[in-house]
Amino acid sequence: MTTSRVLTWTVTASGGYETAWTETGEGLLRARGRAVGTLPEPYWVSYDLDTADGFVTRRLRVTVETAERTRSLDLRHDGRGGWTADGEPLPGFRDAVDCDLGLCPLTNTPPVLRHGLHRTPGERRLLTAWVSVPALTVRPSWQTYTHLGPDVRGTRVRFTSGSFRTEITFDRDGFVQDYPDLATRLT
């Protein structure tokens, strides 16, 4: 069974908003999103995310438009550890199965869904292909998700990456409700 949802966040970190149209079902997530930001400069973002079985990233297509230029990125994972950016191999991502689009609360959902961290205790350390916005550069990023328990709005999950640490609240379906200093979902 496929479930469709439209989610909108106020993205305080970019001084803007994001809306994502999502479809989930049987270990798959497909999403298309649009965002507008004003920090570090005014920009528009459009993205399409497709995952394979187990919510593993297959493809992320992103376009960013600023006053000076338009950038695009086609990030692909072959399901066997190989990653490419615009058709060029990306070394150093062999253990990564997730992408993480900067300033985008939606891309925290696949690892949480895959490991059920919005419902059950556990901790997972994961390598991701992190994509900066608005530059669209890709770099490896080790991230840890730790289930902390229920919250008034859902389930709290600690997120750490390097020295960065925060507690994200996810709803019962595994989507971000509140990501302190980054985004809050509008109801």
C-alpha positions in Angstrom: 0.0 0.0 0.0 1.3 3.4 -1.0 0.8 6.5 1.2 1.0 10.0 -0.2 1.6 13.1 1.9 2.5 16.7 1.3 4.7 18.2 4.0 5.8 21.8 4.5 8.5 23.1 6.8 9.6 26.6 7.9 13.4 26.3 7.3 14.9 28.8 9.8 18.5 27.8 8.8 17.9 29.1 5.3 15.4 31.8 6.1 12.8 30.0 3.9 10.4 27.2 3.4 10.3 23.7 1.9 7.4 21.6 0.6 7.8 17.9 -0.2 5.3 15.6 -2.0 6.0 12.1 -0.8 5.0 8.5 -1.5 6.0 5.7 0.9 5.2 2.0 0.8 6.9 -1.4 1.1 10.3 -0.1 2.0 10.3 2.7 -0.7 10.3 6.5 -0.5 9.8 8.7 -3.5 9.7 12.5 -3.0 9.9 15.7 -4.9 10.5 18.9 -3.2 10.8 22.6 -3.7 12.4 25.1 -1.4 13.2 28.8 -1.2 15.9 30.2 1.0 17.5 33.6 1.6 20.6 32.5 3.5 23.5 32.5 2.6 22.0 34.1 -0.5 18.5 34.0 -2.1 18.0 30.7 -3.9 15.4 28.2 -5.2 15.9 24.4 -4.8 14.1 21.6 -6.7 14.8 18.0 -5.9 13.7 14.5 -6.7 14.6 11.6 -4.4 14.1 7.9 -5.2 15.0 5.1 -2.8 15.1 1.3 -3.4 14.1 -1.5 -1.1 14.9 -0.7 2.5 14.8 3.0 1.9 18.3 3.0 0.4 19.1 6.0 -1.8 19.1 5.2 -5.5 19.0 8.7 -7.0 18.9 12.4 -5.9 18.4 15.0 -8.6 18.8 18.6 -7.4 18.7 22.0 -9.1 19.6 25.2 -7.3 19.0 28.6 -8.9 20.6 31.8 -7.6 20.7 35.3 -9.1 24.1 34.5 -10.7 23.7 30.9 -11.9 21.8 27.6 -12.0 23.5 24.4 -10.7 22.4 20.8 -11.1 23.5 17.6 -9.6 22.5 14.0 -10.5 23.7 11.8 -7.6 23.3 8.0 -8.1 23.9 4.9 -6.0 24.2 1.6 -7.8 23.0 -0.5 -4.8 26.4 -2.2 -4.6 28.4 0.7 -3.0 29.2 2.7 -6.1 28.2 6.4 -6.2 28.4 8.9 -9.1 27.8 12.6 -9.3 26.8 13.7 -12.8 28.2 10.4 -14.1 31.6 10.7 -12.5 32.6 8.1 -9.8 32.7 9.4 -6.3 35.5 7.7 -4.3 35.2 7.4 -0.5 31.5 6.5 -0.3 31.6 2.7 -0.5 29.7 2.1 2.8 27.1 4.9 2.2 23.5 4.0 1.4 22.0 7.4 2.2 22.2 10.9 0.8 21.7 14.0 3.0 20.7 17.2 1.2 21.8 20.2 3.2 19.0 22.3 4.8 16.5 19.6 3.8 14.6 17.9 6.7 13.2 15.2 4.4 16.5 13.5 3.8 16.7 12.5 7.5 13.7 10.2 6.9 15.2 7.2 5.0 17.7 6.1 7.6 15.1 6.5 10.4 12.5 4.5 8.5 15.1 1.8 7.5 16.1 1.1 11.1 12.7 1.9 12.7 14.2 4.5 15.0 11.0 6.5 15.1 9.3 3.5 16.8 11.9 1.3 18.5 15.1 1.8 20.6 18.4 1.6 18.8 21.4 3.5 17.5 22.9 3.5 14.0 26.1 5.1 12.7 25.9 5.7 9.0 28.0 7.1 6.2 26.1 9.5 4.0 26.7 11.4 0.8 26.1 14.9 2.1 25.2 17.5 -0.5 25.8 21.2 0.4 23.2 23.9 -0.5 23.4 26.1 -2.6 26.9 24.9 -3.9 25.8 21.3 -4.5 29.2 19.9 -3.5 29.2 16.2 -2.3 31.3 14.9 0.6 31.2 11.9 2.9 29.6 12.5 6.3 29.4 10.1 9.2 26.1 10.5 11.1 24.6 8.8 14.1 20.9 8.4 14.8 19.9 7.3 18.4 16.3 6.6 19.4 15.6 8.6 22.7 11.9 7.9 23.2 8.4 9.5 22.9 7.8 13.3 22.8 4.6 15.3 22.8 4.7 15.5 19.0 6.2 12.1 18.2 9.6 10.4 18.9 12.9 12.1 19.7 16.0 10.9 17.9 19.4 12.3 18.7 21.4 13.2 15.5 25.1 13.7 15.6 27.6 14.4 12.8 31.1 15.4 13.8 30.8 17.9 16.7 27.2 18.8 15.7 24.5 17.3 17.9 20.7 17.9 18.2 17.5 16.1 19.0 15.0 15.7 16.1 11.4 14.9 16.6 9.9 12.5 14.1 6.2 11.8 13.6 4.7 8.3 13.7 5.4 7.9 10.0 9.1 8.8 10.3 9.0 12.3 8.9 10.6 15.3 10.7 8.3 17.4 12.8 11.0 19.5 14.5 14.7 19.8 13.8 16.0 22.5 16.2 17.7 25.4 14.5 16.9 23.9 11.1 13.2 23.3 10.4 9.8 23.0 11.9 6.9 21.4 10.1 3.8 23.5 9.5 0.5 21.8 10.3 
